């Protein structure tokens, strides 16, 4: 798995936004995929970013975050996405 996604997931867990351990059904964080269950979930996807800096070996990966909630749970998804953004 991507170290970039692992680091982002770890930061979200440390911030109390979600979790990466199985056994809970609320705000599970997935890296590189999104499973059908649980209803409330966060998915992290890595994409290539801009070209690296010439001669500096600096990469700029891009991140896409998807947040899914329960049916008619839009406000909880907005709150969770704001917490992720912050």
SULHU-V77930 format. One record per residue. N is the residue number from 0. RES is the residue in one letter. SS is DSSP state (hx for helix, st for strand, lp for the rest). Layout:
# SULHU-V77930
n = {N,N}
res = {RES,RES}
ss = {SS,SS}
This chain:
# SULHU-V77930
n = {0,1,2,3,4,5,6,7,8,9,10,11,12,13,14,15,16,17,18,19,20,21,22,23,24,25,26,27,28,29,30,31,32,33,34,35,36,37,38,39,40,41,42,43,44,45,46,47,48,49,50,51,52,53,54,55,56,57,58,59,60,61,62,63,64,65,66,67,68,69,70,71,72,73,74,75,76,77,78,79,80,81,82,83,84,85}
res = {X,X,X,X,X,X,X,X,X,X,X,X,X,X,X,X,X,X,X,X,X,X,X,X,X,X,X,X,X,X,X,X,X,X,X,X,X,X,X,X,X,X,X,X,X,X,X,X,X,X,X,X,X,X,X,X,X,X,X,X,X,X,X,X,X,X,X,X,X,X,X,X,X,X,X,X,X,X,X,X,X,X,X,X,X,X}
ss = {lp,lp,hx,hx,hx,hx,hx,hx,hx,hx,hx,hx,hx,hx,lp,lp,lp,lp,st,lp,lp,lp,lp,lp,lp,st,st,st,st,st,st,lp,lp,lp,lp,lp,lp,lp,lp,st,st,st,st,st,st,st,st,lp,lp,lp,lp,lp,st,lp,lp,lp,lp,st,lp,lp,lp,st,st,st,st,st,st,st,lp,lp,lp,lp,lp,hx,hx,hx,hx,hx,hx,hx,hx,hx,hx,hx,hx,lp}
